[in-house]
């Protein structure tokens, strides 16, 4: 049997992390809930939850801008390190935060306009 006929050894599907300083870093694939929830990208989660709260009346003026800023930060973090996920959570947080802020701002402007018009009567 010649060297050309020999097959390379088959690697097992799961291997241990290489010793420090050797080889590629060990990256564990997300499983279960960690595949859906970006636990490594905290700004994405903050943006998501604050964005959802921002669409509720009275919370949008405070939480909307924070959700927007944290969402932008989360997208920048994901772009810098593609290993961390959370882009979808960040985009939802940005969108809901912006919509909630604008909606609550319109409510406040309408309330002020009504209050000023009732004083004139």
Rosetta silent file (secondary structure, phi, psi, omega in degrees, C-alpha in Angstrom):
SEQUENCE: XXXXXXXXXXXXXXXXXXXXXXXXXXXXXXXXXXXXXXXXXXXXXXXXXXXXXXXXXXXXXXXXXXXXXXXXXXXXXXXXXXXXXXXXXXXXXXXXXXXXXXXXXXXXXXXXXXXXXXXXX
SCORE:     score description
SCORE:     0.000 S_00000001
   1 L     0.000  128.063 -177.449    0.000    0.000    0.000 S_00000001
   2 L   -89.895  170.228  179.850    1.503    3.354   -1.037 S_00000001
   3 H   -66.648  -25.940 -179.730    1.291    6.672    0.772 S_00000001
   4 H   -69.989  -27.475 -176.918   -1.169    7.961   -1.851 S_00000001
   5 H   -83.038  -14.632 -177.930   -3.746    5.304   -0.919 S_00000001
   6 L   -78.171  134.999  177.304   -3.780    6.146    2.771 S_00000001
   7 L   -87.972  147.322  177.115   -6.609    8.320    3.982 S_00000001
   8 L   -67.449  151.831  179.311   -5.920   11.089    6.472 S_00000001
   9 L   -62.323  141.765  179.817   -7.088   10.342   10.006 S_00000001
  10 L   -83.163  129.690  178.524  -10.663   11.395   10.688 S_00000001
  11 L   -84.087  142.272  175.903  -11.029   14.043   13.368 S_00000001
  12 L   -65.865  153.050 -176.391  -13.792   13.573   15.922 S_00000001
  13 L   -64.716  -27.857  179.515  -16.643   16.086   15.540 S_00000001
  14 L  -118.240  124.636  179.199  -15.973   17.655   18.952 S_00000001
  15 L  -121.159  159.534  177.985  -12.467   18.562   19.951 S_00000001
  16 L   -80.522  162.831  178.200  -11.046   20.159   23.018 S_00000001
  17 L   -65.184  142.899  177.456   -9.662   23.651   23.015 S_00000001
  18 L   -68.748  158.101  177.569   -6.041   23.872   21.912 S_00000001
  19 L   -58.931  154.099 -178.537   -3.466   24.694   24.570 S_00000001
  20 L   -55.578  134.353  177.954   -3.012   28.428   25.207 S_00000001
  21 L    86.183   -2.574 -178.636   -1.040   30.136   22.489 S_00000001
  22 L  -123.028  133.952  173.321   -1.475   27.323   19.956 S_00000001
  23 L    74.037 -171.621 -179.481   -3.959   27.088   17.117 S_00000001
  24 L   -78.209  151.286  176.905   -7.222   28.906   16.662 S_00000001
  25 L   -66.713  147.374 -178.967   -9.243   30.065   19.662 S_00000001
  26 L   -78.571  123.817  179.150  -11.984   27.703   20.705 S_00000001
  27 L  -119.010  120.545  179.573  -15.412   29.031   19.786 S_00000001
  28 L   -90.683  129.007  178.887  -18.433   27.270   21.163 S_00000001
  29 L   -70.177  140.551  179.845  -21.501   27.391   18.944 S_00000001
  30 L   -67.571  142.957  178.526  -24.589   28.801   20.667 S_00000001
  31 L  -132.695  154.715  175.035  -27.219   26.286   21.688 S_00000001
  32 H    61.388 -132.341 -177.700  -30.729   26.566   23.077 S_00000001
  33 H   -67.657  -29.095 -179.211  -31.682   29.997   24.328 S_00000001
  34 H   -69.063  -15.089  174.435  -28.236   31.463   23.755 S_00000001
  35 H   -76.787  -24.493 -178.812  -28.839   30.989   20.013 S_00000001
  36 L  -101.854  -28.940 -176.960  -31.859   33.343   20.237 S_00000001
  37 L  -108.922  121.039 -177.174  -30.792   35.738   23.006 S_00000001
  38 L   -76.454   78.542 -175.185  -27.538   37.652   22.425 S_00000001
  39 L   -71.140  -14.097  178.828  -26.076   37.134   25.887 S_00000001
  40 L   -92.084   -8.994 -178.214  -22.617   38.298   24.740 S_00000001
  41 L  -119.753   80.981 -176.309  -23.926   41.634   23.417 S_00000001
  42 H   -60.680  -41.304  178.218  -25.370   43.431   26.430 S_00000001
  43 H   -59.168  -31.433  177.966  -26.010   46.759   24.638 S_00000001
  44 H   -66.108  -42.348  178.250  -28.265   44.896   22.165 S_00000001
  45 H   -66.525  -41.619  178.734  -30.366   43.501   25.004 S_00000001
  46 H   -61.670  -45.670  179.838  -30.551   46.879   26.740 S_00000001
  47 H   -61.676  -42.565 -178.588  -31.606   48.529   23.488 S_00000001
  48 H   -61.224  -52.274 -176.634  -34.224   45.846   22.821 S_00000001
  49 H   -69.492  -40.872  177.946  -35.911   46.028   26.210 S_00000001
  50 H   -67.524  -34.250  176.405  -35.757   49.818   26.505 S_00000001
  51 H   -63.868  -40.548  177.590  -37.105   50.095   22.959 S_00000001
  52 H   -66.117  -39.524  176.751  -40.069   47.931   23.871 S_00000001
  53 H   -69.000  -29.379 -176.955  -40.739   50.026   26.965 S_00000001
  54 H   -65.700  -27.579 -178.894  -40.353   53.209   24.898 S_00000001
  55 L   -78.955   -5.206  174.924  -43.444   52.459   22.826 S_00000001
  56 L   -85.097  142.456  178.932  -45.557   52.561   25.991 S_00000001
  57 L   -57.274  144.880  177.891  -46.994   55.960   26.891 S_00000001
  58 L    79.925  -16.134 -179.045  -44.953   57.990   29.396 S_00000001
  59 L  -100.925  -20.248 -171.749  -41.774   55.915   28.930 S_00000001
  60 H   -63.268  -37.276 -178.468  -40.799   56.930   25.397 S_00000001
  61 H   -66.344  -33.042 -179.668  -39.257   60.280   26.198 S_00000001
  62 H   -87.617  -45.811 -172.037  -36.838   58.729   28.685 S_00000001
  63 H   -87.425  -24.685 -177.106  -36.178   55.285   27.197 S_00000001
  64 H   -58.760  -53.941 -179.912  -36.342   56.063   23.458 S_00000001
  65 H   -63.415  -36.409  178.927  -33.040   57.956   23.135 S_00000001
  66 H   -65.653  -42.663  178.265  -31.225   55.471   25.380 S_00000001
  67 H   -61.001  -40.758  179.946  -32.527   52.558   23.282 S_00000001
  68 H   -63.580  -48.328 -178.273  -31.361   54.321   20.129 S_00000001
  69 H   -65.022  -45.508  179.941  -27.850   55.013   21.450 S_00000001
  70 H   -65.213  -34.924  177.384  -27.406   51.513   22.916 S_00000001
  71 H   -64.847  -42.771  177.134  -28.662   49.966   19.664 S_00000001
  72 H   -63.451  -39.282  178.326  -26.104   51.893   17.631 S_00000001
  73 H   -64.160  -41.120 -179.784  -23.411   50.809   20.094 S_00000001
  74 H   -65.277  -40.003  177.534  -24.513   47.168   19.788 S_00000001
  75 H   -65.417  -37.836  176.901  -24.369   47.294   15.974 S_00000001
  76 H   -66.184  -40.424  178.003  -20.860   48.768   16.159 S_00000001
  77 H   -63.145  -41.599 -179.628  -19.797   46.031   18.602 S_00000001
  78 H   -68.177  -35.685  178.471  -21.180   43.338   16.317 S_00000001
  79 H   -67.456  -38.816  179.427  -19.431   44.842   13.309 S_00000001
  80 H   -71.059  -32.620 -178.370  -16.118   44.942   15.204 S_00000001
  81 L  -136.308   92.938 -176.687  -16.524   41.366   16.469 S_00000001
  82 L   -64.126  -10.751  178.599  -18.766   39.149   14.294 S_00000001
  83 L   -66.250  -34.213  179.290  -18.598   36.377   16.923 S_00000001
  84 L   -87.039  140.210 -178.594  -21.093   38.238   19.069 S_00000001
  85 L  -105.838  179.983  177.100  -24.630   38.379   17.762 S_00000001
  86 L   129.042    7.963 -179.631  -27.488   40.743   18.514 S_00000001
  87 H   -60.716  -40.439 -179.454  -27.969   42.812   15.385 S_00000001
  88 H   -66.413  -43.404  177.744  -31.666   42.004   15.183 S_00000001
  89 H   -61.337  -41.445 -179.637  -32.236   42.907   18.828 S_00000001
  90 H   -64.917  -42.441 -179.799  -30.327   46.155   18.308 S_00000001
  91 H   -66.080  -38.920  176.240  -32.339   47.068   15.192 S_00000001
  92 H   -64.285  -42.736  178.290  -35.628   46.377   16.983 S_00000001
  93 H   -62.221  -41.747  178.342  -34.455   48.503   19.899 S_00000001
  94 H   -63.470  -48.010 -178.287  -33.461   51.356   17.572 S_00000001
  95 H   -63.948  -49.759 -179.378  -36.762   51.238   15.705 S_00000001
  96 H   -66.103  -37.879  178.673  -39.012   50.938   18.742 S_00000001
  97 H   -63.703  -43.648  179.424  -37.008   53.544   20.632 S_00000001
  98 H   -66.907  -45.573  179.531  -37.281   56.060   17.795 S_00000001
  99 H   -62.933  -45.149  179.928  -40.992   55.374   17.223 S_00000001
 100 H   -63.092  -40.491  179.489  -41.741   55.510   20.953 S_00000001
 101 H   -64.163  -48.685 -178.974  -39.821   58.754   21.389 S_00000001
 102 H   -63.107  -44.279  179.497  -41.553   60.462   18.449 S_00000001
 103 H   -59.901  -47.832  179.984  -44.982   59.156   19.507 S_00000001
 104 H   -67.727  -33.313  176.824  -44.552   60.369   23.102 S_00000001
 105 H   -65.347  -40.381  176.700  -43.169   63.701   21.889 S_00000001
 106 H   -65.194  -38.560  177.891  -46.296   64.186   19.768 S_00000001
 107 H   -62.745  -44.098  179.438  -48.499   63.326   22.756 S_00000001
 108 H   -64.867  -43.609  178.849  -46.730   65.930   24.900 S_00000001
 109 H   -62.366  -40.598  178.146  -46.956   68.549   22.131 S_00000001
 110 H   -65.331  -41.087  178.855  -50.663   67.799   21.698 S_00000001
 111 H   -64.291  -39.787  178.180  -51.261   68.060   25.453 S_00000001
 112 H   -66.624  -42.413  179.148  -49.464   71.419   25.559 S_00000001
 113 H   -62.963  -41.071  178.261  -51.452   72.679   22.568 S_00000001
 114 H   -65.956  -41.776  179.750  -54.730   71.626   24.177 S_00000001
 115 H   -64.449  -39.879  179.903  -53.748   73.241   27.482 S_00000001
 116 H   -71.097  -37.494 -179.614  -52.811   76.512   25.777 S_00000001
 117 H   -71.898  -30.126  178.837  -55.957   76.583   23.654 S_00000001
 118 H   -74.451  -25.827  177.604  -58.208   75.966   26.673 S_00000001
 119 H   -72.611  -30.558 -179.879  -56.645   78.932   28.534 S_00000001
 120 H   -73.169  -25.272 -177.069  -57.534   81.263   25.654 S_00000001
 121 L   -78.230    0.000    0.000  -61.223   80.335   25.787 S_00000001
